[in-house]
Amino acid sequence: MRLRYVEGAKELILAHPKLIIDNQDNSFIDLEKIWNNNLPIHIEIGMGKGKFIYALAKNNPNINFIGIERFDSIIVKALYKVIKEPLKNLILLRTDANDLSIIFKPRSIERIYLNFSDPWPKFRHIKRRLTNQRFLKMYQNLMTEKSELHFKTDNLELFEYSVEEISNYPMEITYLTHDLHHSAYIGNIMTEFEEKFTKLGNNIYKLTAIFKEEHNG
Ligand SMILES: C[S@@+](CC[C@H](N)C(=O)[O-])C[C@H]1O[C@@H](n2cnc3c(N)ncnc32)[C@H](O)[C@@H]1O
């Protein structure tokens, strides 16, 4: 995603602490204090402008959602949506995915969505891929039993890499398609990138997976 400086983004973020957390000091976030209910928590990591998670939160009031993105200039686009129409069950979090194990309590997240994650094509950057086993290990600690990881992309190389990483981890792939839009999968919500790449005629690949072993977190 091309990064453009957005004037006033940081000020707008800081002016809306109930809608967006700017996790500048990487401190622990007590999600129980934010919602004070026992609803499951689903997160999207690298949500971009937030179209997907906003629609998901609107359609699913019995689930709490957190949209995570690391850049002010991008997350502010999602913030515009929640300022216009706040949803009780959606908060935004500006942080880097690398810090999530410090920010959230172990076993606090019931589902993780990764949509069109950055492919990091150079071999020396492979550890930055959000489906690298380094991240899978972190997700495992964060997630509750039977939690699902949902991943979709139009990038075949990243998809095949992710299938391999997941298959070589104590995880089980529970769903896989190489053509999501012509599959039997029900309830897909398109992301911004998905709309763009679908218009270009690209196939959308999707998988869901669960962790096999007892959590060690
Ligand atoms: C290619 S965009 C996809 C955006 C959106 N999910 C979609 O499908 O339209 C990937 C997004 O993930 C964000 N991202 C990448 N690595 C991240 C990380 N380590 N932590 C948080 N966000 C990250 C990027 O800033 C970018 O906005």
The ligand as an SDF file (V2000), in Angstrom:
LIG
                    3D

 27 29  0  0  0  0  0  0  0  0999 V2000
   -1.7990   -4.9530    1.6240 C   0  0  0  0  0  0  0  0  0  0  0  0
   -2.5710   -4.0970    2.9110 S   0  0  0  0  0  0  0  0  0  0  0  0
   -4.1500   -4.9180    3.0980 C   0  0  0  0  0  0  0  0  0  0  0  0
   -5.1670   -4.0700    3.8250 C   0  0  0  0  0  0  0  0  0  0  0  0
   -6.5150   -4.7400    4.0920 C   0  0  0  0  0  0  0  0  0  0  0  0
   -6.3680   -5.8810    4.9630 N   0  0  0  0  0  0  0  0  0  0  0  0
   -7.1780   -5.1480    2.8160 C   0  0  0  0  0  0  0  0  0  0  0  0
   -7.2470   -6.3690    2.5380 O   0  0  0  0  0  0  0  0  0  0  0  0
   -7.6530   -4.2730    2.0780 O   0  0  0  0  0  0  0  0  0  0  0  0
   -1.6880   -4.7040    4.3240 C   0  0  0  0  0  0  0  0  0  0  0  0
   -1.8450   -3.8190    5.5190 C   0  0  0  0  0  0  0  0  0  0  0  0
   -1.2470   -4.4530    6.6470 O   0  0  0  0  0  0  0  0  0  0  0  0
   -0.5470   -3.4750    7.3970 C   0  0  0  0  0  0  0  0  0  0  0  0
    0.5130   -4.1950    8.1140 N   0  0  0  0  0  0  0  0  0  0  0  0
    1.5380   -4.8700    7.5660 C   0  0  0  0  0  0  0  0  0  0  0  0
    2.3350   -5.3810    8.4980 N   0  0  0  0  0  0  0  0  0  0  0  0
    1.8000   -5.0130    9.6900 C   0  0  0  0  0  0  0  0  0  0  0  0
    2.1840   -5.2180   11.0320 C   0  0  0  0  0  0  0  0  0  0  0  0
    3.3050   -5.8990   11.3360 N   0  0  0  0  0  0  0  0  0  0  0  0
    1.4010   -4.7300   12.0100 N   0  0  0  0  0  0  0  0  0  0  0  0
    0.2790   -4.0300   11.7150 C   0  0  0  0  0  0  0  0  0  0  0  0
   -0.1280   -3.7730   10.4450 N   0  0  0  0  0  0  0  0  0  0  0  0
    0.6180   -4.2680    9.4520 C   0  0  0  0  0  0  0  0  0  0  0  0
   -0.0200   -2.5200    6.3610 C   0  0  0  0  0  0  0  0  0  0  0  0
    0.3100   -1.2610    6.9060 O   0  0  0  0  0  0  0  0  0  0  0  0
   -1.1790   -2.4570    5.3740 C   0  0  0  0  0  0  0  0  0  0  0  0
   -2.0940   -1.4440    5.7060 O   0  0  0  0  0  0  0  0  0  0  0  0
  1  2  1  0
  2  3  1  0
  2 10  1  0
  3  4  1  0
  4  5  1  0
  5  6  1  0
  5  7  1  0
  7  8  2  0
  7  9  1  0
 10 11  1  0
 11 12  1  0
 11 26  1  0
 12 13  1  0
 13 14  1  0
 13 24  1  0
 14 15  1  0
 14 23  1  0
 15 16  2  0
 16 17  1  0
 17 18  1  0
 17 23  2  0
 18 19  1  0
 18 20  2  0
 20 21  1  0
 21 22  2  0
 22 23  1  0
 24 25  1  0
 24 26  1  0
 26 27  1  0
M  CHG  2   2   1   9  -1
M  END
$$$$
